[in-house]
Amino acid sequence: MKKIFETTNLFVIIISTFAIFLMINWISTRHWARYDLTKNKIYSLSDESKKVLSKLVKELEIYVLFNEKDAIFDELKELLKRYENFSKKIKVKFIDPEKNILEAERLVKELGITQNNSIVVKTGEKKKFIYGSELAEYDYTGMQWGQPPQLKNFKGEEALTTAILNVSEEKQMKIGFIKGHGEPSIEDYSEKGLSEVKEYLIKRNYKVEELNLLNLEEIPQDYSLLISTSPKYPFLEKELQMVSLYIEKGGSFFLALDPNFDEVNKKISLTGFENFLNNFGIEIKPLLVLDPSKAIPFFGAGYLYLDNFRFHKITEKMTGTPVLFPLCIGLSTLEPKNKEYKTQIILETSNEGWGETNISALLKDGSVAKDEKDISGPIGISIISEGKGKIFVVGDGDFYTNGQNKNLGNIVFFQNSVHYLAQKEELISIPPKPVERVAITLNASQMKKIFLVVIVIMPLLSIIAGVLVWRARRK
């Protein structure tokens, strides 16, 4: 009887253990968590991608025609797994053109694929192609010594999220870059041009075009945003009235001003926007902004890196990411003539900064020293005024040109401002993630210790533990 009881008890324990194991396995397949312990969070989706994915309404298909032996295939597969895990709307299908020739040929004809190693993001009749060259940056410096190119940055998340935006958004917002006052062109590929900004905005599913206000009777409200960059000549009164009416109807205006030096009178010229901006509670200070604590050595006194952000949607994620400004004109807030508008400083100098009024000495020998005529800091660099519409002013128009937008947080500050003004706050730049290459260098002594622990001590401890258990059971 005792033996039957022991056997039954053992059987119940085995069945219970097996049932618990199955239950744990079933729960783990439905409720699980992943933790990314890498320094650059290369195995985590950015908050921006999550926002885009959470807004998906229709099912979205991603076809991946990639050779499994490609250098970035593993990173790409891991990334797409994260997209699938986050949103049930996303369905991913991998096709290796070398293994599944017939299936690959069918998709090439059906989707209109023209290159090897391609990704097609599709929803309904809308589709977007991503090619292998858009997904990564390589370091070719080792090729002169016969080494293969090394993967430097993986840009897959930026490319995929951009493509998802392009096919999932029903409405394409339009941005007009104002021209006719000496502004740099979005078709200019030189360092002073804005071609890279144009390309960046197009990738975010904006329609970008240049706009001459003199050709219009009224600014169409289908423009989500108007941008004026470094106008060298004042707007005509008619143009200012058109822009003001556009803002009053709910439009947004981004104005980037440069300090224009009047070398004859040795001062900074008025911009022609003074009265216009006063209506919205923004005042232009005709002075050059200096800040010794934020100056970059050997680049001139006016070349500043600034990170004194006030809290705002535009800058809430820019802590520790300074913006580099070549030369800045000062700004300040005042009581808006239009009481419906509220102004806020977005970016300013430190307390050590000031507004330099002695431009003649600066132009003569570059010497700068604060005196009683100068305006003490902090000095405003960027201000926003919000009411029915929005107007955003920056005291420098060079920071997002082709020659400057790659510096520090320049493009981030520009794009955050644009997305906020265009009411597309979820569209934040997703920087490429550097591929981590972790190497451990061990000396001879450390190698011996590892050998002793792994090859000798650990197996020996296992043998000793086994002997002790065996002897205990014998007793």
VEXDREN-2710 file (C-alpha; in Angstrom, 1 decimal):
% VEXDREN-2710
k/r/px/py/pz
1/MET/0.0/0.0/0.0
2/LYS/2.8/2.3/0.9
3/LYS/4.5/1.6/-2.4
4/ILE/1.3/2.3/-4.3
5/PHE/1.0/5.6/-2.5
6/GLU/4.6/6.6/-3.2
7/THR/4.1/5.7/-6.9
8/THR/0.9/7.7/-7.1
9/ASN/2.5/10.7/-5.4
10/LEU/5.4/10.6/-7.8
11/PHE/3.1/10.4/-10.7
12/VAL/1.0/13.4/-9.4
13/ILE/4.3/15.4/-8.9
14/ILE/5.4/14.6/-12.5
15/ILE/2.0/15.5/-14.0
16/SER/1.8/18.7/-11.9
17/THR/5.3/19.8/-12.9
18/PHE/4.6/19.1/-16.5
19/ALA/1.3/21.1/-16.3
20/ILE/3.1/24.0/-14.6
21/PHE/5.8/24.0/-17.3
22/LEU/3.1/24.1/-20.0
23/MET/1.2/26.9/-18.3
24/ILE/4.4/29.0/-17.9
25/ASN/5.3/28.4/-21.6
26/TRP/1.7/29.3/-22.7
27/ILE/1.8/32.6/-20.6
28/SER/5.3/33.5/-21.8
29/THR/4.3/33.3/-25.5
30/ARG/1.5/35.8/-24.8
31/HIS/3.0/38.0/-22.2
32/TRP/6.7/38.8/-22.6
33/ALA/9.1/41.6/-22.3
34/ARG/12.4/42.5/-24.0
35/TYR/15.2/44.5/-22.5
36/ASP/17.8/46.4/-24.5
37/LEU/21.0/46.6/-22.6
38/THR/23.1/48.0/-25.4
39/LYS/24.6/51.5/-24.9
40/ASN/23.0/53.0/-28.0
41/LYS/19.7/51.1/-27.7
42/ILE/20.2/49.6/-31.1
43/TYR/17.6/46.9/-30.4
44/SER/14.9/49.4/-29.3
45/LEU/12.4/51.4/-31.5
46/SER/12.6/55.1/-30.9
47/ASP/9.6/57.0/-29.3
48/GLU/9.0/58.6/-32.7
49/SER/8.6/55.3/-34.5
50/LYS/6.3/54.1/-31.8
51/LYS/4.1/57.2/-32.2
52/VAL/3.9/56.6/-36.0
53/LEU/3.1/52.9/-35.6
54/SER/0.4/53.6/-32.9
55/LYS/-1.5/55.8/-35.4
56/LEU/-1.8/53.1/-38.1
57/VAL/-5.4/52.4/-39.1
58/LYS/-5.0/50.1/-42.1
59/GLU/-3.0/46.9/-42.4
60/LEU/0.5/47.5/-43.8
61/GLU/2.6/45.0/-45.7
62/ILE/6.4/45.0/-45.9
63/TYR/8.0/42.8/-48.5
64/VAL/11.8/42.3/-48.0
65/LEU/13.6/41.0/-51.1
66/PHE/17.1/40.7/-49.6
67/ASN/19.9/38.2/-49.9
68/GLU/20.3/36.5/-46.5
69/LYS/24.1/36.7/-46.8
70/ASP/24.0/40.6/-47.1
71/ALA/26.0/42.4/-44.3
72/ILE/22.9/44.1/-42.9
73/PHE/20.4/41.3/-43.2
74/ASP/20.6/40.3/-39.5
75/GLU/20.1/43.9/-38.4
76/LEU/17.2/44.4/-40.8
77/LYS/15.5/41.2/-39.7
78/GLU/15.8/42.2/-36.0
79/LEU/14.5/45.7/-36.7
80/LEU/11.4/44.4/-38.6
81/LYS/10.7/41.9/-35.8
82/ARG/10.4/44.9/-33.5
83/TYR/8.0/46.7/-35.9
84/GLU/5.8/43.5/-36.0
85/ASN/5.9/43.0/-32.3
86/PHE/4.8/46.6/-31.6
87/SER/1.9/46.8/-34.1
88/LYS/-0.4/44.0/-35.2
89/LYS/-1.2/46.1/-38.3
90/ILE/2.2/45.3/-39.8
91/LYS/2.9/42.1/-41.7
92/VAL/6.4/41.3/-42.9
93/LYS/7.4/38.8/-45.5
94/PHE/11.0/37.9/-46.3
95/ILE/11.9/36.6/-49.8
96/ASP/15.5/35.5/-50.6
97/PRO/15.8/36.1/-54.4
98/GLU/18.4/33.2/-54.6
99/LYS/16.3/30.7/-52.7
100/ASN/12.8/31.6/-53.8
101/ILE/13.3/32.6/-57.4
102/LEU/9.7/32.1/-58.6
103/GLU/8.2/34.0/-55.7
104/ALA/10.8/36.8/-56.1
105/GLU/10.1/37.1/-59.9
106/ARG/6.3/37.3/-59.2
107/LEU/6.8/40.1/-56.7
108/VAL/9.2/42.0/-59.0
109/LYS/6.5/42.1/-61.7
110/GLU/3.6/42.7/-59.3
111/LEU/5.2/45.5/-57.3
112/GLY/7.5/47.1/-59.9
113/ILE/10.8/46.4/-58.1
114/THR/13.8/47.6/-60.2
115/GLN/16.8/46.8/-57.9
116/ASN/18.2/43.9/-55.9
117/ASN/18.1/44.2/-52.1
118/SER/14.9/46.2/-51.9
119/ILE/12.1/46.7/-49.4
120/VAL/8.5/47.5/-50.4
121/VAL/6.2/49.1/-47.9
122/LYS/2.6/48.8/-49.1
123/THR/-0.9/49.7/-47.9
124/GLY/-3.8/49.6/-50.3
125/GLU/-2.7/51.1/-53.6
126/LYS/0.1/53.2/-52.0
127/LYS/3.6/51.8/-51.9
128/LYS/7.1/53.1/-51.1
129/PHE/10.5/51.5/-52.2
130/ILE/13.5/51.4/-49.9
131/TYR/16.8/50.3/-51.4
132/GLY/19.8/48.7/-49.7
133/SER/22.0/51.9/-50.2
134/GLU/19.5/53.8/-48.0
135/LEU/19.8/51.5/-45.0
136/ALA/23.4/51.8/-44.0
137/GLU/26.6/53.8/-44.0
138/TYR/30.0/52.0/-44.5
139/ASP/33.5/52.8/-43.5
140/TYR/35.8/52.2/-46.5
141/THR/39.1/53.4/-45.0
142/GLY/40.3/49.8/-44.5
143/MET/40.0/48.9/-48.2
144/GLN/43.4/50.3/-49.0
145/TRP/44.8/47.5/-46.8
146/GLY/42.6/44.9/-48.4
147/GLN/40.0/44.9/-45.7
148/PRO/36.2/44.7/-46.6
149/PRO/34.0/47.8/-45.9
150/GLN/32.9/48.0/-42.2
151/LEU/29.3/48.8/-41.3
152/LYS/29.4/52.2/-39.6
153/ASN/25.8/53.3/-39.1
154/PHE/22.5/51.4/-39.6
155/LYS/19.8/53.7/-40.9
156/GLY/17.0/51.2/-41.2
157/GLU/14.7/52.6/-38.7
158/GLU/14.7/56.1/-40.2
159/ALA/14.1/54.7/-43.7
160/LEU/11.3/52.3/-42.6
161/THR/9.5/54.8/-40.5
162/THR/9.7/57.4/-43.2
163/ALA/8.3/55.0/-45.7
164/ILE/5.5/54.0/-43.3
165/LEU/4.6/57.7/-42.9
166/ASN/4.5/58.2/-46.7
167/VAL/2.1/55.4/-47.4
168/SER/-0.1/55.7/-44.3
169/GLU/-0.8/59.4/-44.1
170/GLU/-3.9/60.5/-46.0
171/LYS/-3.0/64.1/-46.3
172/GLN/0.3/65.5/-47.6
173/MET/1.1/68.8/-45.9
174/LYS/2.6/71.6/-47.9
175/ILE/5.5/73.9/-47.0
176/GLY/6.3/77.1/-48.9
177/PHE/9.8/78.6/-48.8
178/ILE/9.4/82.3/-49.6
179/LYS/11.7/83.8/-52.2
180/GLY/12.3/87.2/-53.8
181/HIS/14.2/88.9/-51.0
182/GLY/17.6/87.3/-51.4
183/GLU/16.8/84.1/-49.5
184/PRO/18.9/80.9/-50.2
185/SER/17.1/78.5/-52.6
186/ILE/15.9/75.0/-51.8
187/GLU/17.4/74.1/-55.2
188/ASP/20.9/75.3/-54.3
189/TYR/23.3/72.5/-53.5
190/SER/26.1/74.7/-52.3
191/GLU/27.0/75.2/-48.6
192/LYS/24.7/78.3/-48.5
193/GLY/21.8/76.5/-50.1
194/LEU/18.8/74.6/-48.6
195/SER/18.7/71.5/-50.8
196/GLU/19.4/69.1/-48.0
197/VAL/16.6/70.6/-45.9
198/LYS/14.2/70.2/-48.8
199/GLU/15.2/66.5/-49.2
200/TYR/14.8/66.0/-45.5
201/LEU/11.2/67.4/-45.5
202/ILE/10.2/65.4/-48.6
203/LYS/11.3/62.2/-46.8
204/ARG/8.9/63.3/-44.0
205/ASN/6.0/63.3/-46.5
206/TYR/5.9/67.1/-46.9
207/LYS/5.3/68.7/-50.3
208/VAL/8.0/71.4/-50.5
209/GLU/8.0/74.3/-53.0
210/GLU/9.2/77.9/-53.4
211/LEU/6.7/80.8/-53.2
212/ASN/6.9/84.3/-54.5
213/LEU/4.4/86.4/-52.6
214/LEU/4.2/89.1/-55.3
215/ASN/2.6/86.6/-57.6
216/LEU/-0.3/86.1/-55.3
217/GLU/-3.3/88.0/-54.2
218/GLU/-3.6/86.0/-51.0
219/ILE/-1.6/83.1/-49.5
220/PRO/-3.6/79.9/-49.8
221/GLN/-4.4/78.3/-46.5
222/ASP/-3.5/74.8/-47.8
223/TYR/0.1/75.8/-46.9
224/SER/0.8/74.2/-43.5
225/LEU/3.8/76.4/-43.0
226/LEU/5.6/79.3/-44.6
227/ILE/9.4/79.7/-44.2
228/SER/11.5/82.8/-44.8
229/THR/15.3/82.2/-44.5
230/SER/17.8/85.0/-44.1
231/PRO/15.9/87.6/-46.2
232/LYS/18.5/90.3/-47.3
233/TYR/15.9/92.8/-48.4
234/PRO/12.7/93.9/-46.5
235/PHE/9.3/92.5/-47.4
236/LEU/6.9/95.0/-49.0
237/GLU/4.0/96.2/-47.0
238/LYS/1.7/94.2/-49.2
239/GLU/3.6/91.0/-48.5
240/LEU/3.6/91.7/-44.7
241/GLN/-0.1/92.2/-44.8
242/MET/-0.6/88.9/-46.7
243/VAL/1.6/87.0/-44.2
244/SER/-0.3/88.6/-41.3
245/LEU/-3.7/87.6/-42.8
246/TYR/-2.4/84.0/-43.4
247/ILE/-1.4/83.7/-39.7
248/GLU/-4.7/85.2/-38.5
249/LYS/-6.5/82.5/-40.4
250/GLY/-4.5/79.8/-38.6
251/GLY/-1.3/79.5/-40.6
252/SER/2.2/79.2/-39.3
253/PHE/5.2/81.3/-40.2
254/PHE/8.9/80.4/-39.6
255/LEU/11.2/83.5/-39.9
256/ALA/15.0/83.1/-39.6
257/LEU/16.8/86.4/-39.5
258/ASP/20.5/87.2/-39.9
259/PRO/22.4/90.3/-38.5
260/ASN/23.0/92.4/-41.6
261/PHE/26.0/94.7/-41.1
262/ASP/25.9/98.3/-42.3
263/GLU/29.6/98.9/-42.9
264/VAL/29.0/102.5/-43.8
265/ASN/27.3/103.5/-40.5
266/LYS/29.0/100.7/-38.5
267/LYS/25.9/99.2/-37.1
268/ILE/23.4/96.4/-37.7
269/SER/20.6/97.3/-40.2
270/LEU/16.9/97.1/-39.4
271/THR/15.2/94.1/-40.9
272/GLY/11.9/95.7/-41.9
273/PHE/10.0/93.2/-39.7
274/GLU/10.1/95.3/-36.6
275/ASN/6.5/96.6/-36.6
276/PHE/5.2/93.4/-38.0
277/LEU/6.7/91.3/-35.2
278/ASN/5.6/93.8/-32.5
279/ASN/2.0/92.9/-33.3
280/PHE/2.8/89.4/-32.1
281/GLY/4.9/90.3/-29.0
282/ILE/8.3/89.9/-30.5
283/GLU/11.0/92.6/-30.6
284/ILE/14.1/92.6/-32.7
285/LYS/17.3/93.9/-31.1
286/PRO/19.7/95.4/-33.7
287/LEU/22.8/94.1/-32.0
288/LEU/25.1/91.1/-32.3
289/VAL/24.7/88.4/-29.7
290/LEU/27.9/87.4/-27.8
291/ASP/28.5/84.9/-25.1
292/PRO/32.1/84.1/-24.0
293/SER/30.9/81.0/-22.0
294/LYS/29.3/79.5/-25.2
295/ALA/31.8/80.7/-27.8
296/ILE/33.8/78.2/-29.9
297/PRO/37.6/78.9/-29.9
298/PHE/39.2/80.1/-33.2
299/PHE/35.8/80.6/-34.9
300/GLY/35.1/84.2/-33.9
301/ALA/33.3/85.8/-31.0
302/GLY/29.9/85.5/-32.5
303/TYR/30.1/81.7/-33.3
304/LEU/28.0/80.2/-30.4
305/TYR/26.8/76.8/-29.3
306/LEU/23.7/77.3/-27.2
307/ASP/21.6/74.9/-25.1
308/ASN/19.7/77.1/-22.7
309/PHE/16.3/75.9/-23.8
310/ARG/13.1/77.0/-22.1
311/PHE/10.6/74.1/-21.7
312/HIS/8.4/73.7/-24.8
313/LYS/7.3/70.9/-27.1
314/ILE/10.0/72.0/-29.6
315/THR/12.8/71.5/-27.2
316/GLU/11.6/69.0/-24.6
317/LYS/13.8/66.3/-26.0
318/MET/16.8/68.4/-26.7
319/THR/18.4/68.5/-23.3
320/GLY/22.2/68.2/-23.7
321/THR/21.9/68.8/-27.5
322/PRO/23.3/72.3/-28.3
323/VAL/22.6/74.2/-31.5
324/LEU/25.5/75.9/-33.4
325/PHE/24.8/79.4/-34.6
326/PRO/27.4/81.3/-36.7
327/LEU/26.1/84.8/-36.0
328/CYS/22.9/85.9/-34.2
329/ILE/20.7/88.9/-33.9
330/GLY/19.0/89.5/-30.5
331/LEU/15.3/89.0/-29.8
332/SER/13.1/89.7/-26.8
333/THR/9.4/89.5/-25.8
334/LEU/7.0/92.4/-25.3
335/GLU/3.3/92.9/-24.8
336/PRO/1.6/91.8/-28.0
337/LYS/-0.6/94.4/-29.7
338/ASN/-2.8/91.5/-30.7
339/LYS/-4.0/90.3/-27.2
340/GLU/-4.9/86.8/-28.5
341/TYR/-1.2/85.9/-28.8
342/LYS/1.1/84.7/-26.1
343/THR/4.9/84.8/-26.6
344/GLN/7.6/82.5/-25.1
345/ILE/11.4/82.4/-25.4
346/ILE/12.5/79.1/-26.7
347/LEU/16.3/79.5/-26.7
348/GLU/18.6/82.1/-25.1
349/THR/22.2/82.8/-24.1
350/SER/23.6/82.3/-20.6
351/ASN/23.7/85.1/-18.1
352/GLU/27.2/85.8/-19.2
353/GLY/26.0/86.7/-22.7
354/TRP/25.2/90.2/-23.9
355/GLY/24.1/92.2/-27.0
356/GLU/27.1/94.0/-28.5
357/THR/26.3/97.5/-29.8
358/ASN/29.9/98.6/-30.7
359/ILE/29.9/97.0/-34.1
360/SER/32.6/99.3/-35.4
361/ALA/35.3/97.9/-33.1
362/LEU/34.2/94.4/-33.9
363/LEU/34.4/95.0/-37.6
364/LYS/37.8/96.8/-37.2
365/ASP/39.8/94.3/-35.3
366/GLY/37.4/91.6/-33.9
367/SER/37.9/92.8/-30.3
368/VAL/34.9/92.5/-28.0
369/ALA/34.4/93.7/-24.5
370/LYS/31.2/94.3/-22.6
371/ASP/30.5/97.9/-21.6
372/GLU/27.7/100.0/-20.2
373/LYS/26.1/100.6/-23.7
374/ASP/25.7/96.8/-24.3
375/ILE/22.5/94.9/-23.2
376/SER/23.1/92.3/-20.5
377/GLY/22.1/88.7/-20.9
378/PRO/20.4/86.4/-21.2
379/ILE/19.6/87.4/-24.7
380/GLY/16.8/85.7/-26.6
381/ILE/17.8/83.8/-29.8
382/SER/14.4/82.1/-30.6
383/ILE/10.9/83.1/-29.7
384/ILE/7.5/81.7/-30.5
385/SER/4.1/83.5/-30.5
386/GLU/0.9/81.5/-30.5
387/GLY/-2.7/82.5/-31.0
388/LYS/-5.0/81.7/-33.9
389/GLY/-1.8/80.9/-35.8
390/LYS/1.8/80.6/-34.9
391/ILE/4.9/82.6/-35.7
392/PHE/8.4/81.4/-34.8
393/VAL/11.4/83.6/-35.1
394/VAL/15.1/82.7/-34.9
395/GLY/18.0/85.2/-34.8
396/ASP/20.1/83.3/-37.3
397/GLY/19.3/81.8/-40.7
398/ASP/22.5/79.9/-41.4
399/PHE/22.2/77.1/-38.9
400/TYR/20.1/74.8/-41.2
401/THR/21.9/75.5/-44.5
402/ASN/23.7/72.7/-46.3
403/GLY/27.0/73.8/-44.7
404/GLN/25.7/74.0/-41.1
405/ASN/22.8/71.6/-40.6
406/LYS/25.0/68.6/-39.6
407/ASN/26.5/70.5/-36.7
408/LEU/25.5/69.3/-33.2
409/GLY/21.7/69.6/-32.8
410/ASN/21.1/72.0/-35.7
411/ILE/18.9/69.8/-37.9
412/VAL/17.0/68.5/-34.8
413/PHE/16.1/72.1/-33.7
414/PHE/15.0/73.0/-37.2
415/GLN/12.9/69.9/-37.8
416/ASN/11.3/70.0/-34.3
417/SER/10.3/73.6/-35.0
418/VAL/8.9/72.7/-38.4
419/HIS/6.9/69.7/-37.2
420/TYR/5.5/71.7/-34.3
421/LEU/4.4/74.5/-36.5
422/ALA/2.9/72.2/-39.1
423/GLN/1.1/70.3/-36.3
424/LYS/3.0/67.0/-37.0
425/GLU/4.8/66.7/-33.6
426/GLU/5.3/63.0/-33.9
427/LEU/7.7/63.5/-36.8
428/ILE/11.0/63.8/-35.0
429/SER/14.3/62.9/-36.7
430/ILE/15.5/59.4/-36.0
431/PRO/19.3/59.5/-36.0
432/PRO/21.2/56.5/-37.5
433/LYS/22.4/54.2/-34.7
434/PRO/26.2/53.5/-34.7
435/VAL/27.0/49.8/-34.8
436/GLU/28.6/48.9/-31.5
437/ARG/32.0/47.1/-31.8
438/VAL/33.0/45.9/-28.3
439/ALA/36.5/44.5/-28.0
440/ILE/38.0/42.9/-24.8
441/THR/41.7/43.0/-24.6
442/LEU/43.2/40.4/-22.2
443/ASN/46.8/40.0/-21.1
444/ALA/48.6/36.7/-20.4
445/SER/47.8/36.7/-16.7
446/GLN/44.1/37.3/-17.2
447/MET/44.0/34.5/-19.8
448/LYS/45.5/32.1/-17.3
449/LYS/43.0/33.0/-14.7
450/ILE/40.1/32.5/-17.1
451/PHE/41.6/29.1/-18.2
452/LEU/41.9/28.0/-14.5
453/VAL/38.3/29.1/-13.7
454/VAL/36.5/27.7/-16.8
455/ILE/38.6/24.7/-17.6
456/VAL/39.8/23.5/-14.2
457/ILE/37.9/24.9/-11.2
458/MET/34.3/24.9/-12.5
459/PRO/34.4/21.2/-13.8
460/LEU/36.2/20.2/-10.6
461/LEU/33.4/21.8/-8.5
462/SER/30.8/19.9/-10.5
463/ILE/32.6/16.6/-9.8
464/ILE/32.9/17.3/-6.1
465/ALA/29.2/18.3/-5.9
466/GLY/28.3/15.0/-7.7
467/VAL/30.4/12.9/-5.3
468/LEU/28.9/14.6/-2.2
469/VAL/25.3/14.0/-3.5
470/TRP/26.2/10.3/-4.3
471/ARG/27.6/9.8/-0.8
472/ALA/24.6/11.5/0.8
473/ARG/22.2/9.2/-1.1
474/ARG/24.2/6.1/-0.1
475/LYS/23.7/6.9/3.6
END
